[in-house]
Amino acid sequence: MIRPSRRVFLKGVCACTVIAAGATRRAGAREPAAMAPPAPAAVAPPASALRPITGSAHPISAAERRARIAKVQALMEQRKIGALLIESGASLEYFTGIRWHRSERTTAAVIPARGEVLIVTPAFEEPSVRETLRVGGDVRPWNESDNPFAAIVQGLRDLGVRAGPVAVEPTVRFFIVDGVRKAASGYEIVSGDPLIRACRMIKSPAELALMQTANDVTIAALRYVHGHVERGMSEADLSTLMNDTTVALGGSPEFALVLLNEASAYPHGSLEPQTVGDGSIILMDCGCTVEGYQSDISRTWVYGEPNKRQRKIWSTVRRGQEIALETAKIGIAAGELDDAVRSYYEIEGYGPGYKLPGLSHRTGHGIGLDGHEPAYLVHGDSTPLEFGMCFSDEPGIYIPGEFGVRLEDCWYMTAGGAQLFTPLAKSIDDPI
């Protein structure tokens, strides 16, 4: 099931708002001196001739998932935690293989420090949930008139966890935690963040292989789209072409954010519709999943001939990417990569810090089953870099009222430094 990211959702909201508001413009934007004739509607070319490149992708094995459970159980034993509670989402998939959406009906897993995993899910969803369960364990269905939190508590007791600390995965929603508290006393609810980070931040060879495939799909799709941009295309035209191309290449689209012209000055865009014309900045930030593992690549280029200012800013961002990668060493704090990029940008006249014009967001983020996950390349993140950690590298520059440039590639940490999944863009003239 494709779960739309926040960027996709916001972009959809923007599109609907624009349609509903007609000629509404972003506050403060200048109106054109005269109305130009509308450009002819551009038609995106079909991507049906492309073939999947994901044939060698292998899902995470049941043995690897059981090893993950054994690791988190050992960590719980060390910390004297009785169990870990996880609801639907990336962590549930990580440990059990279950791919399930979140709703008001609770589906959750209890991983005890000792013993088998226990799954609590609505009775009418049980067959569907079992389809992706890869590690065995006890599945306990609850009916619509039942209390799912009482079922979780009973499961804890049956697993021998009758009191003491119970860890909760960081993204578990409050109503579930509150329901468990009300269903039983004697449990101390503690954060499961240290447990989850210790497992999920370090990627295995199988995870890296899936991320490599996902990045291969996205860069190939971007290359195809770059070669088929036409004057008059809208952001929606390009986004649709990107998603269609991703599907043709075997990936599951996660997001295809397209920012044109002045909208590129705002990291997640503007309500004002834009189309491609001569000299247009085109910023595309796109990703897909392969067996749940994500890619995240951004490219910026100009339709037609770039001007001197566009070339200079593009080259500055490209150098920022290099600085982040050069700074990455085993043991260094993740935040130091962000600091290194900002020091260079300040010399170039941007900032200081997060001020505009300049880089208003972090230099990068962890990535894996989630598009954004710990650790973060942001000032103050003291997480030491370790072998197998994966990140994006995206130090953009944004100039409100003009344009922005973002270049982004994902990489993973090795003993010898940063290893890219995709090569950095060569130049504004050869941007993919």
N, C-alpha and C positions, 0 to 999 in steps of 0.2 A: 504494500500500500504506500503510495507516495504521500508523504506528509508535507504540506506546504510550509516553507520557512517563513519567518517573520518578514523577511524582505519581499517574498512573493506576496504575502498577505497585504503588506503596506502598499505595494505597487498596484495590487488589485483595487484597494480602497481608493488610491489616487486616481486610477482610471475611471472608476465609477463616479467619483466626485467631479471629475472634469466633464464627463458626459452629462451629469445632472445639472451642473452649473453653467454649461454652455460656454460663454466667452469669459467666465471668471478668470482673473489673472492673479498671480501671486502679488501680495501687497507690496507696493513700492516699485514694481517693475515698470519700466518706461513703455508707453504705447508707441508703435511705429508711426512715423510721420505720415505715411500713406499706406493703404492696404495693397499688398502685392497680389497678383492673381494666384489662385491656389495651384500648387504643383499637382501634376497628374498623379493619381493613386498608383503607388508602386506595388507590384505583385512579387511576393517572395517566391523564389524558385523552389520546386519540390526537392526534398532530400531522399526520395524513395530509391534512388540509384545507389545509395551508400549501403554498406554491409556491416553487421556487428563486428566489433573487434574485442569482444569480451569472452570469446569462447574458451580461453584458458583460465578464466577466473574460477576459483574453487571456494565454496563456502567454508566458514570456520567449522572445524570438525567437532563432533561431540566430545572427543578426548580433550581437545583444547579447552572447551567450555568447562569440563569437569576439573581440569587443572586450575582454571581461574577460580572455581568455587573452593578448591583445596587451598589456594593461596589466601583468599579472603577469610576462610575459616581459621587458618594459622594466625592471621593478623588479629582476628577476634580473640583467639585464645591468649595471645600475648597481652592484649588490652583488657582481658577479663570481661568481654562483652558477650552476652548470651546469644544474640541473633542480630541479623540485618534485615530490615524491612525495605522492600523495593516495590514500587508500583509500575504500571505500564510505561514504557519509554526505553531510552537507549540502554540504561543499565540493566533492565530486565532482559533485553535482547542479548546484551553482552554475556551475562551469566547463564541464561537458560535457553537462548535461541528464540524465545517467544516474541513475535512481532505483533503488538496489539496497540490500539489507539486508546487514548484517555477519554473517559466520559464520566458522568456522575455515578456510574456503576463501577464499583471498585474491582479491578483485577490486580492482584499483588502476589509477591513471592516472599516467603520467609526463608532465609538461609541461616540455619542454626550454626553455632560454633562447632557442633558435632552432630552428625546425622544427615539425613537426606533433605533436599529442598521440598518445601510445601507451597503449593499454588492455590490461591483462593480466587474464584472467578464466578460470574453469574452462571447459573445452571444452563441457560439456553445458549451461552457462548462457549461452553466447555468443549464441544467437538472442534470448534474453530481454533480455540487456544491450544488444544492438544496438537494441532497440525504442525506447529512450529516449535513445540517443546522438544528439546534435544538431550536433556540430561536425566530423564526419569523423575522420580519423586512422587509425592502424594498430591493429587489434584482434588480439591474439596469444593464442590459447587454449592452456591447459595441461591435460593429462590427469591423472587421479588419481595416476598413478605418477610424475609429473614434479615437479620442484622449481620452484614459482612464483617463488621469489626469484632463482633463476638466470635465469628468463625476464625478470624486471625488470632484472637486471644486464645481460643481453645486449641488452635494449632500450636501456638507457642508452648502451652502447657503440655500438650501431648509429646512435644519434642524435648521436654524436660526443662524448659525455660519458664520457671514459675515466678521469678522475681529478678530484680537487678537490672543492669544496663541493657537496653535494646537500642541498637543504632538504626537511624533512619536515613535512607539515601537523600541527598540534599534537595532533590526536586520533588519529593513526595509532597502532595498538596495538604494544606492545613486540615481540611475536613477529615482526612484519613487519620492523621496523627491524633486529632482531637477525638475522633471516634474510638480509637484504640485506648486512649487515656480514660474515656468514659466507660468503656467496657470492662476495665480491670484496673485495680490499684496494685501497687507493688513493683511496677516497672519504672525504671528511670530512663526516659527518652533522651538519647544523646545523638550528636551529629555523626552521620556515617561518612562525611566528606573525606576524612583522612583514609578510610578504608577504600573508598571508590577511587580516589586520586592515586593511591599506591598501586592499584591494579590497572586502571584504564589509561593513565598517562603514558605508560610504557607499552609500545606496540610490539607485537610479535612479528616474526617473518611473514606469517600468513596474513596478518592485518596489513602490513606494509605492501604486500603483493596486491591486495585488493585496492588499496589506496592508489597504488601505481596505475592500476587499470582504470580506475575512476578518473584520474588526472589525464591519462592518455586519451580517454573519450572526450573530456572537456576541451583539451587543447586541439584535438582534431576537429571538433565541432566549431570552435572559434576560428580555426583556419578556413573552414568551409564558408562560414558566415562572412568573414572578412573579404573573401573573394567574390561575394555575391551581394554586396551592399549597392543599392541604387539610389539615385537622387529622388527625394520625395518620400522615402520610407519613413515610417513612424517608429517610435520606441516599441510599440506593440508588434509591428511587423518584424522587427529584428528579434524580439524576444520569442515570438512564435517560431521563427525560422531556427533559432538556437535550440529550442526545446524539441522541435521535430527532428533536427539533425542529431541531437543527443539520443533520442529514441532509436533512430535508424542505426546508430553506432553501437547500440546495446546497453546504454545507460538509462537510468531512471532520473528524469529531470528533477532537481531540487529547487533551483531558482535560476532566473535569467534576467538580471537587472540590467537595463539599458538606459543610459543617461546621455542625452544629446545636448550640444551647445552649452548654454548657461546652466542647464540642469546638472551638468557634470561638476559644477562648483559646490554641490551639496551632496555629501557622500551617499545618501539614499534617495536623492532626486527631489523633484519639485512637482507641484500640481499642474504647472503650465505645460501643455502639450508641445512637443518639439518634432521637427522633421529634419531629415538629412539634406543638406545643401552644400554648395562649394565652400570649403573652409571649415565645415562642421567638425567639432570635436565629437568623437564617438567613444564612450566609455562603457565597456561591458564587463560585468561582474557575474560569473556564472559557475554553477556547480551541479554535480549529479551524484548519484549513489550507485555502487556496485556491491551487491550482497550487503547493503546497509552502510558501507563505508564511503565517505564523502570526499569530493574534490572541491576546490575553491580557487578559481583563477580569474584575474582581472587583466584586461588589456585596454589601452587607450591609443587611438590614432586619429588622423585627420582625413576627412574625405576631400581629396584634392591635394593641393600643395600646402604643407605646413608653413606658417610664418616663423620669423626668427624667435619671437617670444614663446610660441608653442614648442619649438625645438629645444630651447634652453630649459624650460620647465620640465619637459619630458626627460631630458638627459639628467637633470638634477634628481628626479624621482628614481630613475634607473640606478644612479650612483647610490642613492639611499638604500635601495635593495641590496646592493653589493656590500655596503657597510654593515648592515644587519647580519648578513651571512658571514662576513669576515670576523665579526665580533663573537659569534657563537662558538663557545668552547665548553667541554665537559666541566661541570662544576660552577660555571659562571651564573650569576642570577639572571633570570629571564628578563627582568626589567632593564638590565644594562644594555641590551640590544636597542631598546627604545631610546635610552639616553644617548647612545652613540649616534643614532640617526638624527636626533634633534640637535645635537651639537654641530653636526655638519650643516643642517638646514639653517641654523642661526647664522653661521658664517656666510651663507648664501643670501641672507636677508629675510628669512622666514621665521615666524614665531614672535618672541621666544616661547618655549614650552608648547602649549596646545593652542596658542592664539593664532587667529587668522589675519592675513593670509599665511598659510602654512599647513601643518598636519594637525588636524583637530581630533583625530582618533588614535588609538594605540597602533603600534607598528605591526602587530600580528596577534594571533590567537591560536590556542591548541585546536586540533581537529582530529576527528576519527569517526565514531558512530554519530557524534553530534558535530554540526558545522562549527560551532563555537564551544570549546571546552577548555578547562585548565590544562596547562598554565597559560599566562597571557604575557605578551611582549609589551608591557606597559610600565611606566615609571613606578617603582616601589614594589613590584612583584619580585619577591626574594627567592622564589622557587629555583633551586639549582638545576641547570640543564643536565639531563641524564641520557645515556644511550637509549635510543628507541622512541624518544619524545618526538611528536610531530607538530608542526606549526605552519601558519601562513606567514608570508613576508609581504606586507602591503603598505609601505610608507608613502601615501599619496601627498599631493599638494593641492590645496583648494583656494581659489581666489573668488570670493563672492562678487557677483555681478559680471564676471567674465567666464571662467571655465575652471575645470579641475583635471588633474591627471592622477590616475591610480594604476599601478602595476602590481600584480600579485601572483606569486607562485608559492606552492607548498613544499616543505622540506622536512627531513627528519635528521635527528642528531646521531652522529656516529663518533667513534673514538677519534677520528681524524678531523672532525668538524661537521658542518652542515652539508647534507646531501640532498640536492634538488630532485623532485619528481619530474619537473619539466624545466627545460632551459629557460633562462631569462630572455625576455624580448631583446632583439638585437638593436633596433633603432626605431624611431618614429616612422621611418619609411618601410621597415621590415618588422612589424610590431608583434607578430605571433610567435 
